[in-house]
Amino acid sequence: MNLKKILALSLACSAMIFLSQAHAQETAKRVEQEKNLNSEGSESGDRLLPFFGKEAGDRGYELPEPFGVNVNYMHMKQDIVVEDIKFSGLGMNLPSFKYPFRPKYTPIPSDIFEIGVKSTKQKSHTETLRLDTWVFPFMNVYGVFGRTKGSSLSKISVSSPTPFVDKVIQGMGGMDDLDFVLKFKGKTFGGGITLAGGYENWFGLLDMNYTKTQLDIITGNIKAFTLVPRFGYRFNVSGVESINWPEGKLSLWVGTMYQDVTQNFNGKLSNLDFSPKLQGLINAVNSKGEGEFHVKQHLKSPWNMLVGARYEVGKHFNILTEVGFNKRKSFFLAGEFRF
């Protein structure tokens, strides 16, 4: 065998060995990838929630992690229409004809004062913790609890249908354009559901929740039902390799909020702070400290418009903000961890 044949045979053997090794390496790599995919698929398939999540994933739908923890903050300003303010349980010590030097407690009729309301503005700050889970690919259920703090300011005037009492009020300098301030704080808790659907990158959400708030200045709970439809679009955002910032998703939407709030409540007058003129009158007619206030009111507008955004940093962390405008102004900020 000459030298050319030997070299050719040697090169052929080397090529066969090289191709065989490359094929073996590629096969091993492919097997490893399939193992990883099967592992990921079995991990997601082993999860109980959401129900029918595997079927939705097989059809190409991208689902979020099933469980979430949210820390939320909301600031809200809105106008209130006060229909009626009344006082009850009033009384004062008055001398009697029989014992002029021994004053006797005398109840005062609740209709002895007429209170007119010109305008009312309310603002509040609410911080809540929200726990949620996707029960189905299209339905999320959640519970919330937290705290609320705020105030309302009403411009009121006080008079009386009884001429003598009205003269006494006018003798005190008149009671027009007085500040009737309610400062409140309390605990909020409740729950709700969110229905979701979409096509390609378009999505729609319908959120419904019911909450109760126990305030320190009133008897009973403030109950609220909220309905929020939203419609938006989801964008893919490229990552930044230089700072190791991962790829993310940005969702933008518009929506509207409807609120139905229980607006009849009452509480102790002794829990309130009044303007000096009104405080002097209240002290005179609430000698036992048993007087109560009764307020009947409603929201000036139950609806307002919303615009919002959410940025998803990977699969586990989201930042969300939303602004409300029109008759009710609001600002909402939340951080979310999903697992």
N, C-alpha and C positions, 0 to 999 in steps of 0.2 A: 504493500500500500504506500503510495507516494505521499509527500508532505502535504500537498493541497487537499487530498482526501482526508488525511488525518485532521487537518485544521477545520475542514468543513464539518466533519463528524463531531469534533469537539465543540464547535459553535452551535450545532444543532442540539447536542445534549444539554449544553448550558442554557439555551433558549427554552428547551422543554422543562428543565428544572425550574427556571425563573417563572415561566407561565404557570407551572403547577403550584409553586409557592404563592404566586399572586392570586390564583384562583382559590387556594385554600384560605388565604387571608380574607379575601372578599366574602367567601362563604361564611367564615366565622363572624365577620362583621355583620352580615345580614342576619345571621341567627341571633346575635346579641341584640340587634335592633328589634327583631320580632319578639324576643323575650321581654324587652323593655315595654314595647307596645302592649303585649299581653298582660304584663304586670300592671301597667296603668289602667288598661281596660278592666281587669279584674278588680282593681282597687275601687274604681268608680262604680263598677257594677255591683260590688258588695254593699254599697251604701243603701240604706233603706229609703232615705229621702233625697230628692223628691220622688214620689211615686211616678212611675212611667218616665223617669229621667233617662234611663238607658235607651228606651225607644226614641225619645226626643233627640238624644245625641246621635243615634244611628241614622237619623234623618237629616243630620247636618246642623241641628240647632246648638248654639253655644250657650251653655247654662252657667250661671254663677255658682259659687260655692254655696252649699245648702244652708249654712248657719251664719248669722251675723250679729255683731255687737256694735251699736251706734251711740255716740255721745253727741247730743244735739243742743243748740242754742237758738232761741227765737226772740226777737224784739218786735213788738207790735204797737201801732198807734191807730186809733179809730174813733169815730164820732158815735156818741150814744144819744138816743132820743129818750129822755126821761118823761114818762107819762104822768107819774104821780109820786110824791113823797109825803108820807104821813108819820106822825108821832103818836104813840100810845103808851099807856101805863104811867102817865104823868100825874103829878100831884104836888101840892105845896102846903106848908103849915100856915093856916090862917086863924086869926083870933075869932072867937065866937062871941055872940052877945051875952051869953051866960057867963063865960069865963074869958073876958077880954085879955087877961094877962097870961092865959094858958093856951097858946096856939094849938089848933087841932089839925091833923092831916086831912086834907080835902082833895079827893080825886078831881082831875080836870078832864073834861070830855075830849076825845081824840080829834073832834072836828072844830075845836076852838081856834086852831091855826090853819091858815091857808098858805101853802107854799107853792110859789110859781117858779118854774125852771126855764131859763133862757137857753142855755147850751151846756153840753157835757162832752168832755174829751177824756179818753182813757188811754193809758199806756201800760205795758207790762213787759217783763223779762221772764222767760221760762227756760230752765235747763232740765233736760230729761235724758234718761238712759233707755235705750230701746233694744230689745232682744227679739230676733225674728228668725223664721225658717221658711224655706220653700217647701210646701206640702206637695204641690204639683208644679210642673214646669210653668204653669200659667197663674199660680196662686201662692202668695206669700201671706203668712199670718204673723202678728207681732203683738207684744205687750210693751207698755211704756210706764215709767214712773219717774217722778222728779219733783221740782219745786217751782213755784211761781211767786213773783213779787211785782207789785205795781201800784198804781194810783189812778183815781179819777177826780176830775175837777168840774164841779157844776156851779154855774152862776144862778143864784136863787134870790127870791124876795119873800119876805114873811109879812103876813097881815092877818087880820081876824075878821070874821063876819059879825062878831059881837062888838058894837061901837065902843063900849068902855075899854075892852081889851085892846082894840085897835088904837085907841088914844094913848094907852100905856106904851104900846110898841112905838108909836110915833114920838112919844115923849122921851124914848131912849135914843133918839137921833135918827129914827127910820131904819128899815132893814131892807134896802134895795141893793142889788148887785153884790150880794155877799158870796164869799167862797165857801162852798160845801165840799170838803175834801174827804175822800175815802182812800186811806192808805191800807193796802192789804198785802198779805203774804200767806202762803199755804202750800199744801202738797197736792200733786196731780198724779193720777193713775188711770189707766184704761187700756184699750186694745183696739186692733183693727185688722183689716185685710187689704191686700193690694192685688188687683187682677192685671195681668200683663199679656200683651200680644204684640206681634210685629211681622214685618215683611222685609227681607233683606236688612238694610240698616235703619229702616223706619220702625218706630215703636210707639205704642200707646199704653198708658197706665191709668187705672182708675183706683184711687185710694179712698177708703171709708174707715173712719174711726169714731169711737165713742169714749169720752173721758169724763171723769169727775174731779173736781177741785174743792178741797176743804180749806176755806179761808179762815183766818183768825178773827175777823170782825163780823162774821155772819153766822146765823144758825142754819145748819144743813149744808148741802153741797151745791156747787154750781155745775150743771151738767151741760155738755156740749157734744153735738154731732157735727162732724166735718166731712165734706165730700170734695175730692180734688181730682178732676180729670186732667191728664197731661198728654201732649203729643210732641214727639221730637225725632231727632236723627242722631246716629252714632257714628263717629269718625274714628279711624285708626290713626294713631300718632306714633311716629318713628322714635326710636330711642336715641340716646347720645352716648356713643361708645367712649368718648374721651373722659366722661365723668361717671361711666358705668350706670347711666340712667336707662332703665328698661323701657321696652315698648309699652304703650298704654292705649287707652280708649277714652275719647271725649264725647260726652252726650250733652246735647243742647235741646231745650224744650220750651214750649209755651203752655200755659194752662190757666185754670181759674179755680178759685176756692170758694166754697159755700159753707157758712157756719150757721147753725141753729143752736142758740144758747139760752138756757133757762134764765129768765130775766126778772123773776119775782123773788125777792129775798128780804130778809130782815135780820136785825141784830140789836145789840145793846148800845144805847146812846153813850154810855160811859166809855165805850171802846173807841170813840171818835174824837178827833181834834177839830174844833170849830174856830171861826174867826172871833175876835174878842167880843164884838157886839152880840153875836149869836150865842157864844159861850155863856155870857152873862144871863141871857134869857133861859137857856137850857138849865143852868144851875138853879135858877129860881123855881122852875116848874118841875124839876126832877130831884126833889129833896131826898127821896129814898133810893135813888140810883136804879130804879126798876124800869125807867123809860126805854122804849124801843123805837127804832126807825123801821119803816116799811117802804121799799122802793119797787116801783114797777117801771120797767124800761125795755127797750129793744134796740138792736143794732140799726144804725142809720142805713146801712147797706149790707146785706148778708153776703154779697158777692164782691170779689176783687180779682184782678188779673195777676198772673205770675209769669216770670221768666226765670229759668234756672239752668245750671250746668253741673255735670259730675265728671271728675277725672278719675279713671281707674288706673292705679299704679300696680300693674300685674294683676294677679287673680285675687289677692288677699286684702288690698287696702284701697279705699275710695275716699275722695274728698268731694263734698257736695255743698252747693250754695244756691239760694233762691231768694228772689226779691219780689215783693208784692206791692202793687200800686193801685191807683184810683181812690175810692172812698176809704179803703183800709190799707195802710202802709205797713209792710213787714220786711224783716231781714232774717234769713235762716242760714245757719252754718252747721255742718255735721262732718264728723270723721267716722269712718266705718271700717271694721275689720271682719273679714269673712273667712270661714274655715270649713 
